[in-house]
Amino acid sequence: MKIRKLLPMLLLAVCMQVIFLLPQKAYASEMIPVTPNETFYGTLETADTAHYYSFTVDKQGYFNIDFSVEDTTADTKDGWKVELYNEDTGQCIYSEVLTSNTVLPTFNFKKGTKLYLSVSGEYFIYASDVPVGQRYSVNIKTVEDKSWEQEGNDTADTSTPVVAGKTYNGNLYWYNDVDYYKYKVDHFGYFNIDFSVADVTVDTMDGWKVELYNAATGKCIYSNMLTTNATLPPFNFKKGTELYIAISEDYFIYTNEVPVWQQYSINIKTVEDKSWEQESLVSSDESWSIRSKSATAISLGKKYNGNMCVADDNDLYKFSIDKNGYVTVKFDPNDVESNTGEGYVVNILTKTGTKVSENVVKSVANIKIYLKKGTYYIEISRRSSSSPLLKRYIVSATHKAKIPAKVSLIKKKGTIVSWKKISDADGYEICYATNKNFKKATKISLEKADINSYEIYGLQEGKTYYVRVRAYKNAGAGTKVYGGWSSTVKVKRR
């Protein structure tokens, strides 16, 4: 039933397309080839006359079309209808009725693009309203200028390549136009994109939709509507990352709210700065082996900048410590301070991806943890949709080497051994054996920091045992770091 309803609609669409293309094919034999930068003339012989001028864009840059009226004192009636078409597709690019000397908007089509210009009369009822017999002239003025985007680049595959530090100009030549620029990050640090409007005094309607995409995945990184000059937030992608900048319209109902033919420009400004995290856009759903390879290596004691560039961003920093001790990770939500919403999640992970510390952070925080020497990662992500996006934070890690002190005093009373507590110990380990070399020894872990005595059970009566004690610190992921053994005491069950 659905197919039957769909077929008439498809047939209608095909018929409309054929009807639209027929005039372009019929007029092909009437085309008058013209050369850019040379003036040519025409006169409408009748109210229904139409002139067609074909030309090929001969420069990489832009061109303007000067339309002039020979006798500016004459009554030009309702004027001339001037239209510009893409010869290959038949798409109308520009259409306007002109009654006096006019410079058409700037056009910026790729070198080699075939176009044609149509000049005809425009009347609603009376043919006498067409300026028949009045001579007009046209000059297509092309300018070599590599700072202009090259239409048609309505897809990422046809994007205009750009480099940092240069200004590129463009405009939307119809309400459904999309301009694509391709940029490859060529530095270590961050960059901003400056978006500028050529004439800030004009009404920019609903403005331009400016978006940034990951070229490899097509994922949108940034999207915003701009109606005036603006500097986009800092982006900090790894050197070599390919990105697309897409500029289009975003009208809800009315196409006349699109700033068609208004010139804009973009400029990518890079800053070489090794204190910035290098975004790789590796998804948090990827395996740890892939994610860990994309981590930004940091040095202890130095501050690093980063931001959550997409909703599910997951920033990884890699650091190493060569001795057991305390690591303090300082996290500062610099750009948002007291306005962090649900805040950030800041985790510390081992080299295998195991979490040893998980923290929700809404303000400046110092996360202190005891770690065994080795390689670790700091993982930063947004806690929820209300958490900051594209706001700078600062992170650093410091290390203070320290191992648990040696248990210096041990006493016995029967089968009870006691010792002096070690400050900041997480627990103690007792080791006893029937020989002073502690071969085949028994070990007992006491997972309490405030304990300082223990009664040993199960000893054989009349037999001498050798006992020693050491303190330990928990180092995350179930690992322990031990201090030195105490002196040995002899214990005998009587």
TAJOMO-V859259 format. One record per pair of residues at least 12 apart in sequence whose C-alpha atoms are under 10 Angstrom apart, sorted by the first residue. I is the first residue (numbers start at 1). GAP is how many residues later the second one is. Records with the same first field share a line. If there is no record, write none. Layout:
# TAJOMO-V859259
I = GAP  GAP
This chain:
# TAJOMO-V859259
20 = 70  71
21 = 68  69  70
22 = 68
23 = 67
24 = 61  63  64  65  66  67
25 = 62  65
27 = 23  24  25
28 = 24  25  26  59  88
29 = 23
30 = 20  21  22  23  24
31 = 20  21  22  23  24  85  86  87
32 = 19  20  21  22  23  84  85
33 = 19  20  21  22  23  83
34 = 18  19  20  21  22  82  83  105  106
35 = 18  19  20  21  22  23  104  105  106
36 = 19  20  21  22  23  27  28  29  102  103  104  105  106
37 = 26  27  28  101  102  103  104  105  106
38 = 100  101  102  103
39 = 27  28  98  99  100  101  102
40 = 13  96  97  98  99  100
41 = 26  27  28  29  94  95  96  97  98
42 = 77  91  92  93  94  95  96
43 = 76  77  88  89  90  91  92  93  94
44 = 36  75  76  77  86  87  88  89  90  91  92
45 = 76  86  87  88  89  90
46 = 74  75  81  82  84  85  86  87
47 = 73  74  75  76  79  80  81  82  83  84  85  86
48 = 72  73  74  75  79  82  84
49 = 70  71  72  81  83
50 = 30  31  32  68  69  70  71
51 = 31  65  66  67  68  69  70
52 = 31  32  64  65  66  67  68
53 = 31  62  63  64  65  66  85
54 = 30  31  32  33  60  61  62  63  64
55 = 32  57  58  59  60  61  62  85
56 = 31  53  54  55  56  57  58  59  60
57 = 51  52  53  54  55  56  57  58  83  85
58 = 51  52  53  54  55  56  84  85  86
59 = 49  50  51  52  53  54  83  84  85  86  87
60 = 48  49  50  51  52  82  83  84  85  86  87  88  89  90
61 = 46  47  48  49  50  81  82  83  84  85  86  87  88  89  90  108
62 = 44  45  46  47  48  49  79  80  81  82  83  84  85  86  87  88  89  107  108
63 = 41  42  43  44  45  46  76  77  78  79  80  81  82
64 = 39  40  41  42  43  44  75  76  77  78  79
65 = 19  37  38  39  40  41  42  52  73  74  75  76  77
66 = 35  36  37  38  39  71  72  73  74  75
67 = 13  15  31  32  33  34  35  36  37  69  70  71  72  73
68 = 30  31  32  33  34  35  67  68  69  70  71
69 = 29  30  31  32  33  65  66  67  68  69
70 = 30  31  64  65  66  67
71 = 29  63  64  65
72 = 27  28  29
73 = 27
74 = 26  57  60
75 = 24  25  54  56  59
76 = 22  23  24  53  54  55  56  58
77 = 22  44  45  46  51  52  53  54  55
78 = 19  20  21  43  44  45  46  48  49  50  51  52  53
79 = 17  18  19  20  21  41  42  43  44  50  51  52  53
80 = 16  17  18  19  20  38  39  40  41  42  43  50  51  52  56
81 = 14  15  16  17  18  37  38  39  40  41  42  49
82 = 12  13  14  15  16  22  35  36  37  38  39  40
83 = 12  13  14  33  34  35  36  37
84 = 12  31  32  33  34  35
85 = 29  30  31  32  33
86 = 23  27  28  29  30  31  66
87 = 26  27  28  29  30
88 = 25  26  27  28
89 = 25  26
90 = 25  26
91 = 24
92 = 23  24  25  82
93 = 14  22  24  80  81
94 = 13  23  79  80  167
95 = 22  23  24
96 = 26
97 = 22  23  24  25
98 = 21  24
99 = 32
100 = 36
101 = 35  36  37
102 = 36
103 = 35  36  37
104 = 36  157
105 = 66  68  155  156  157  158
106 = 36  64  65  67  155  156  157
107 = 35  41  42  43  44  63  64  65  66  154
108 = 34  35  37  40  41  42  43  44  61  62  63  65
109 = 39  40  41  42  43  44
110 = 38  39  40  41  42  43  50
111 = 33  39  40
113 = 37  38  39
117 = 21  23
119 = 17  19
120 = 12
145 = 23  24
146 = 16  21  22  23
147 = 15  19  20  21  22  23  118  119
148 = 12  14  19  20  21  22  23  117
149 = 12  13  19  20  21  22  30  31  32  116
150 = 19  20  29  30  31
151 = 19  20  21  22  26  27  28  29
152 = 25  26  27  28
153 = 24  25  26  27  28  93
154 = 22  23  24  25  26  92  93  94
155 = 22  23  24  25  26  91
156 = 22  23  24  25  26  57  59  62  87  88  89  90
157 = 23  24  25  58
158 = 21  22  23  24
159 = 19  20  21  22  23  24  85  86  87
160 = 19  20  21  22  23  84  85
161 = 19  20  21  22  23  83
162 = 19  20  21  22  82  83  104  105  106
163 = 18  19  20  21  22  23  104  105  106
164 = 19  20  21  22  23  27  28  29  102  103  104  105  106
165 = 28  101  102  103  104  105
166 = 100  101  102  103
167 = 27  28  29  98  99  100  101  102
168 = 13  27  96  97  98  99  100
169 = 26  27  28  29  94  95  96  97  98
170 = 28  77  91  92  93  94  95  96
171 = 26  37  76  77  88  89  90  91  92  93  94
172 = 36  75  76  77  86  87  88  89  90  91  92
173 = 85  86  87  88  89  90
174 = 74  75  81  82  84  85  86  87
175 = 73  74  75  76  79  80  81  82  83  84  85  86
176 = 72  73  74  75  79  82  84
177 = 70  71  72  83
178 = 31  68  69  70  71
179 = 31  65  66  67  68  69  70
180 = 31  32  64  65  66  67  68
181 = 31  62  63  64  65  66  85
182 = 30  31  33  60  61  62  63  64
183 = 32  57  58  59  60  61  62  85
184 = 31  53  54  55  56  57  58  59  60
185 = 51  52  53  54  55  56  57  58  85
186 = 51  52  53  54  55  56  84  86
187 = 49  50  51  52  53  54  83  84  85  86  87
188 = 48  49  50  51  52  82  83  84  85  86  87  88  89  90
189 = 45  46  47  48  49  50  81  82  83  84  85  86  87  88  89  90  116
190 = 43  44  45  46  47  48  49  79  80  81  82  83  84  85  86  87  88  89  115  116
191 = 41  42  43  44  45  46  77  78  79  80  81  82
192 = 39  40  41  42  43  44  75  76  77  78  79
193 = 37  38  39  40  41  42  52  73  74  75  76  77
194 = 35  36  37  38  39  71  72  73  74  75
195 = 13  15  31  32  33  34  35  36  37  69  70  71  72  73
196 = 30  31  32  33  34  35  67  68  69  70  71
197 = 29  30  31  32  33  65  66  67  68  69
198 = 30  31  64  65  66  67
199 = 29  30  63  64  65
200 = 27  28  29
201 = 27
202 = 26  57  60
203 = 24  25  54  56  59
204 = 22  23  24  53  54  55  56  58
205 = 22  46  51  52  53  54  55
206 = 19  20  21  43  44  45  46  48  49  50  51  52  53
207 = 17  18  19  20  21  41  42  43  44  50  51  52  53  55
208 = 16  17  18  19  20  38  39  40  41  42  43  50  51  52  56
209 = 14  15  16  17  18  37  38  39  40  41  42
210 = 12  13  14  15  16  22  35  36  37  38  39  40
211 = 12  13  14  33  34  35  36  37
212 = 12  31  32  33  34  35
213 = 29  30  31  32  33
214 = 27  28  29  30  31  66  67
215 = 26  27  28  29  30
216 = 25  26  27  28  65
217 = 26  64
218 = 25  26
219 = 24  25  62  91
220 = 23  24  25  26  90
221 = 14  22  23  60  88  89  90  92  169
222 = 13  23  87  88  167  168
223 = 22  23  24
224 = 26
225 = 22  23  24  25
226 = 23
227 = 32
228 = 36
229 = 35  36  37
230 = 36
231 = 35  36  37  38
232 = 36  158
233 = 74  76  156  157  158  159
234 = 35  36  37  72  73  75  156  157  158
235 = 35  41  42  43  44  71  72  73  74  155  157
236 = 34  35  37  40  41  42  43  44  69  70  71  73
237 = 39  40  41  42  43  44  72
238 = 38  39  40  41  42  43  56  58
239 = 39  40  41
240 = 40
241 = 37  38  39  40
245 = 21
247 = 17
273 = 31  32
274 = 22  24  30  31
275 = 21  23  24  27  28  29  30  31  119  120
276 = 20  22  27  28  29  30  31  116  118  119
277 = 18  19  20  21  27  28  29  30  38  39  40  117  118
278 = 16  17  18  19  27  28  37  38  39
279 = 15  16  17  27  28  29  30  34  35  36  37
280 = 13  14  15  16  33  34  35  36
281 = 13  28  29  31  32  33  34
282 = 12  13  31  32  33
283 = 29  30  31  32
284 = 28  29  30  31  97
285 = 27  29
287 = 66
288 = 63  64  65  66
289 = 62  63  64
291 = 23  24  25  62
292 = 24  25  26  59  60  61  85
293 = 23  25
294 = 21  22  23  24
295 = 19  20  21  22  23  24  82  83  84
296 = 19  20  21  22  23  81  82
297 = 19  20  21  22  23  80
298 = 19  20  21  22  79  97  98  99
299 = 18  19  20  21  22  97  98  99
300 = 19  20  21  27  28  29  96  97  98  99
301 = 27  28  95  96  97  98
302 = 93  94  95  96
303 = 27  28  91  92  93  94  95
304 = 13  27  89  90  91  92  93
305 = 27  28  29  87  88  89  90  91
306 = 27  74  84  85  86  87  88  89
307 = 26  28  73  74  75  81  82  83  84  85  86  87
308 = 36  72  73  74  79  80  81  82  83  84  85
309 = 79  80  81  82  83
310 = 71  72  79  80
311 = 70  71  72  73  74  75  76  77  78  79
312 = 69  70  71  72  73  77
313 = 67  68  69  76
314 = 31  65  66  67  68
315 = 31  62  63  64  65  66  67
316 = 31  32  33  61  62  63  64  65
317 = 31  59  60  61  62  63  78  79  80
318 = 30  31  32  33  57  58  59  60  61
319 = 32  55  56  57  58  59  78  79
320 = 31  53  54  55  56  57  79
321 = 50  51  52  53  54  55  77  78  79  80
322 = 50  51  52  53  77  79
323 = 48  49  50  51  76  77  78  79  80
324 = 46  47  48  49  50  75  76  77  78  79  80  149  151  157  158
325 = 44  45  46  47  48  74  75  76  77  78  79  148  150  156
326 = 42  43  44  45  46  47  72  73  74  75  76  77  149
327 = 39  40  41  42  43  44  45  70  71  72  73  74
328 = 37  38  39  40  41  42  68  69  70  71  72
329 = 17  18  19  36  37  38  39  40  49  66  67  68  69  70
330 = 16  34  35  36  37  38  64  65  66  67  68
331 = 13  15  30  31  32  33  34  35  36  49  62  63  64  65  66
332 = 29  30  31  32  33  34  60  61  62  63  64
333 = 28  29  30  31  32  55  58  59  60  61  62
334 = 29  30  57  58  59  60  61
335 = 53  55  56  57  58  59
336 = 26  27  51  52  53  55  56  57
337 = 25  26  27  56
338 = 24  25  26
339 = 23  24  47  48  49
340 = 21  22  23  42  43  46  47  48  49  51
341 = 21  41  42  43  44  45  46  47
342 = 18  19  20  40  41  42  43  44  45  46
343 = 17  18  19  20  38  39  40  41  42  43  44  45
344 = 15  16  17  18  19  36  37  38  39  40  43  44
345 = 13  14  15  16  17  34  35  36  37  38  39  42
346 = 12  13  14  15  19  21  32  33  34  35  36  37
347 = 12  13  20  30  31  32  33  34
348 = 19  21  28  29  30  31  32  128
349 = 26  27  28  29  30  127  128
350 = 21  22  24  25  26  27  28  126  127
351 = 23  24  25  26
352 = 23  24  25
353 = 23  24  26
354 = 22  23  122  123
355 = 21  22  23  24  121  122
356 = 13  14  15  20  119  120  121  122  123
357 = 12  21  119  120
358 = 21
359 = 21
360 = 20  21  22  23
361 = 19  21  22
362 = 21  25
364 = 29  30  31
365 = 30
366 = 29  30  31
367 = 30
368 = 29  30  31
369 = 30  105  106  107
370 = 29  30  31  32  33  103  104  105  106  110  111
371 = 28  30  31  102  103  104  105  106  108  109  110
372 = 29  30  31  101  102  103  104  107  108  109
373 = 28  102  108
378 = 17  18  19
380 = 15
402 = 71  79  81
403 = 22  68  69  70  78  79  80  81
404 = 18  19  20  21  22  66  67  68  69  77  78  79  80
405 = 16  17  18  19  20  65  66  67  77  78  79  80  81
406 = 16  63  64  65  66  76  77  78  79  80  81
407 = 12  13  14  15  21  61  62  63  64  76  77  78  79  80
408 = 12  13  14  61  62  76  77  78  79
409 = 12  60  77  78  79
410 = 42  43  57  58  59  76  77  78  79
411 = 42  76  77  78  79
412 = 41  42  43  55  77  78  79
413 = 42  78  79
414 = 41  42  76  77  78  79  80
415 = 39  40  41  42  43  44  50  75  76  77  78  79
416 = 37  38  39  40  41  75
417 = 13  35  36  37  38  39  50  51  52  72  73  74
418 = 33  34  35  36  37  51
419 = 32  33  34  35  49  50  51  67
420 = 31  32  33
421 = 28  29  30  31  32  50
422 = 27  28  29  30  48  49  50  61
423 = 26  27  48
424 = 25  26  47  48  49
425 = 22  23  24  25  45  46  47  48  49  56  57  58
426 = 20  21  22  23  24  25  45  46  47  48  49  54  55
427 = 18  19  20  21  22  23  24  25  43  44  45  46  47  53  55
428 = 16  17  18  19  20  21  22  23  24  25  41  42  43  44  45  54  55
429 = 14  15  16  17  18  39  40  41  42  43  53  54  56
430 = 12  13  14  15  16  24  26  37  38  39  40  41  55  56
431 = 12  13  14  35  36  37  38  39  54  57
432 = 12  24  33  34  35  36  37  56  57  58  59
433 = 26  31  32  33  34  35  57
434 = 25  29  30  31  32  33  56  57
435 = 29  30  31  32
436 = 29  30  31  52  53  54
437 = 29
438 = 27  28  29  30
441 = 25  26
442 = 25
443 = 24  25  26
444 = 12  25
445 = 24  25  26  27
446 = 25  26
447 = 25  26  27
449 = 22  23  24
456 = 35  37
457 = 36
458 = 35
459 = 32  33  34  35
460 = 32  33  34
461 = 31  32  33
462 = 29  30  31  32
463 = 28  29  30  31
464 = 26  27  28  29  30
465 = 23  24  25  26  27  28
466 = 22  23  24  25  26
467 = 19  20  21  22  23  24
468 = 17  18  19  20  21  22
469 = 14  15  16  17  18  19  20
470 = 12  13  14  15  16  17
471 = 12  13  14  15
472 = 12
